[in-house]
Amino acid sequence: MNSARIVKLKQFLEQDPNDNFTNYALGLEYASIKHYEQAIATFEALINRAPEYIPTYYQLADTYRQVNQKEKALAIYREGIMRARAANDLHALSELQAAMDELDDEM
């Protein structure tokens, strides 16, 4: 059931299992083929290992939204906003805030 990209990303991870971008890309691939459980597990593992890798918060929260776990999504957006603010990453902060506001409006 793995796409060719997932196979390739896993091969890259065999070489460097802690590569943040490759782990992030793997989570994106899982989400793109609607393997949400695997995407969530991949993003959560990345956040646990590299909490400073800000893009993961947006994608993890979005994946929780896809599986209708809106409260978890809100918590992840909040954590990402806190991390983005601490890192002075204004672009990520803006994206996370807009996504959280949109979810708030849905709820």
N, C-alpha and C positions, 0 to 999 in steps of 0.2 A: 504494500500500500504506500510505500515511501516514494516520493517523487525523486527524480534524478538530482534535483538541487539538494534535497535533504540528504541523500547519500553522499554527495560531494561535501556538504558542510560537515557531516559526521566524520568524513575522512580528514578534513582540515582539523577538526577537534581532536582526532587521535594524535596529531602532531603537537597541538597546543591546546589542551583542554580548558585553559583559563583565558583564552582569547575572548574578550568581551564582545567585540563586533561579530565574531562568528557565532557565538552563543545567541546574541540578539537576532542575527539573521536566521538562525535555526528556528527561534520562536516565531518570527514573522512568517516563515515558510509553513510551519504547522498551522498558524492562524489562517493563512491564505487558503489552505485546503480543508479548513473547518475541523481540524483536529485540535479542538480548543483545550481539552484536558492536557495534551502534551505541550501546547503553547503556554498554558498557565504554569505548568511545572518547570518549563525551560526558563520563562521570565522570572518566576519566583526564585529559582536557584541562582540566576544572575544577580538579582537584587540582594540576595543573602550574601553572595560572594563579593559583589562590587556595587555597594549602595550608591556610589558616586556616579554610576553610569546612568545619567538622568533619562535618556530616551526610553529606557525600559519601563518606567513608571507609566508613561502615556500608553504604551502598548499593552501592558498588563491590565491596566484599568479598562482599556477598550475591549480586551478579550473577556474580562468579567462582564462587561455590558452585553457582549454577544451571547453569553449564557444566562443572561437576566439575573446576575448577581450584583445588583446596583449598589447595595450598601458596601460591598467589598470594593467595587469600583471607586466609590466616593472616598473610601479610606486610602486607597492607593493614590488617587489624585492628590489628596491632602498631603500625603507623605512626599510625593514628587514635588509638589509646590514648595514644601519646606526645604527639600534638598536643593531645588533649583535656586531658591532665594539665597540659601547659604553659599552656593557656588557662584552667585551673581550671574546666573545663566538666564538673562532676561527673555530671550526667545523661547526657551523651554518653559519658563514660568508663565509667559503669556499663553502658550498653547495649552498647558495643563489647566490654567485658570478658565480659559474659554470652554474647554471640554467639560470641566466640572460644573460650570454654570449651565451649560446645555443639559447635562444630566440632571441637575437640580430642577430645571424647568420641566423635564419629563416626569419627574417624581411628584 
